[in-house]
Amino acid sequence: MFSNPLIYFVVIPLVMLGLLALCSNIRQIRAVAVTGSLALTALSVWLVVEYLHLRAASDAPMLFLGSWAWFAPLNINLSVGVDGISVAMLLLSSVIVLAGSFASWEIKEPKAFFLWLILLSTGVFGFFISIDLFTMFMFYEVALIPMYLLIGVWGSGKKNYSAMKLTLMLMGGSAFLMLGLIGIYYHSAPAGQPLTWNILEIAANANIDKNWQYFLFPMTFVGFGVLGAMFPFHTWSPDGHASAPTAVSMLHAGVLMKLGGYGCFRVAIYLMPQAANDLAWIFLILTGISVVYGAFSACVQTDLKYINAYSSVSHCGLVLFAILMLNTTAMTGAIMQMLSHGLMTALFFALIGMIYGRTHTRDIREMGGMMKILPYLAVCYMIAGFASLGLPGLSGFVAEMTIFVGSFQSGMTDLLAGHGALRLTFTILACCSIVITAVYILRVVGKLLLGPVYDEHHLALTDATWWERLSTAMLIVCVAGIGCFPNFFNNLINFTFSPEIFTVLGLR
């Protein structure tokens, strides 16, 4: 088991949990959190390099495969494997966990906080390496459960309400998801052959009846879509983000919400392609509404966290929207958007937490002139804002342009084939969200950073500390890296969406 490097994405967090339990002072707690996070980041960077090296000589759908029996009667195994999407998500997760560790440098009651935060991280890493549906669902739940305590204990504002609302809605989505996964399991193999939870085996069998796909696809897509903040199941997200502590918001918006988009592709679309092709129009409407509604809602907010939370609804809706286009270009853009949004929203929430820690307010009507008062944090916020609105040279531009090109391609194909203009219409509406995004980003930048100083007491505030600079700088470097070197990430995830795979799935 331990010869497979993927296992260490779960082993390292578990070791961190054990060491944290033994820590007796804050310096030891910080050392464990940072050292473990650095180890995970180093492991993910090594995995990217090794994956690209092995991919050059292999056309297998997944690499680093391994499987160990857990419960033989139901054929439940700890099965692991990665493709380019999984590797990219592991890299994203490790970077945000590391940045979150520094952003939480002065958190109160750090021992219990980091114990729950690392447990959440264990679920995230385990989810991305799993190719067994049962194991994937188990890690999915491990990632969700700590959110209640992290928000309810260390949060602010209406934290109890927000924690309960988030938990109930995500658990409701999990109920749909569980029923969908059980249905997939019982249709996973031809009659007379053993049933399986293994994603690769189910895809190879292609045994799920089309009528059953019509029933199971909506359940799994909605189950994962709730976590992806799909309209109308998005309402937990703004409240949850607004009340969560900084590192939790970073990990939640930056990584946890990506489980939704990843699961929709890996399970719903990959295993039930016929239903995905026939029913995509229903969810295109819902995700298209998410994109536009989230952007408009951000325009009328005055709380910095609510602005970023509704922005996340819009950007995560764009991920699901692109996946449902079912073509190579749009799906590649969806993964790029997951990486881009994960990094820039983590940067946003880190900066909001740092500003709130100094001003004790998140209301943009009560702040102004931060470029003069907190120049480093203000410049970082401006960079995050420009990435969000799609400035060339930053990650948002690359991701969104790839999505829109692929979506127009899919829409024109439908139109020329006489299948209607639904995809093209919603693509145009989604493109309009760029303008709306520019409105709320420039509004905040103008009022918060460039306006006159609102409160003279803010003139005494100090700028970022060394750990805050380190946390934000690593995220900015990654945002700029994707924007300046998009081909590297395109090559990383390219095989997953190769024409051969689409032919096997029966998609366009």
Secondary structure, 3 states (H helix, E strand, C coil): CCCCHHHHHHHHHHHHHHHHHHCCCHHHHHHHHHHHHHHHHHHHHHHHHHHHHHHCCCCCCCEEEEEEEEEHHHCEEEEEEECHHHHHHHHHHHHHHHHHHHHCCCCCCHHHHHHHHHHHHHHHHHHHHECEHHHHHHHHHHHHCHHHHHHHHHCCCCHHHHHHHHHHHHHHHHHHHHHHHHHHHCCCCCCCCCCCCEHHHHHHHCCCCHHHHHHHHHHHHHHHHHHCCCCCCCCHHHHHHHHCCHHHHHHHHHHHCHHHHHHHHHHHHHHCHHHHHHHHHHHHHHHHHHHHHHHHHHHCCCEHHHHHHHHHHHHHHHHHHHHCCCCHHHHHHHHHHHHHHHHHHHHHHHHHHHHHHHHCCCEHHHCCCHHHHCHHHHHHHHHHHHHHCCCCCCHHHHHHHHHHHHHHHHHHHHHHCCCCCHHHHHHHHHHHHHHHHHHHHHHHHHHHHHCCCCCHHHHHCCCCCHHHHHHHHHHHHHHHHHHHCHHHHHHHHHHHHCHHHHHHHCCC
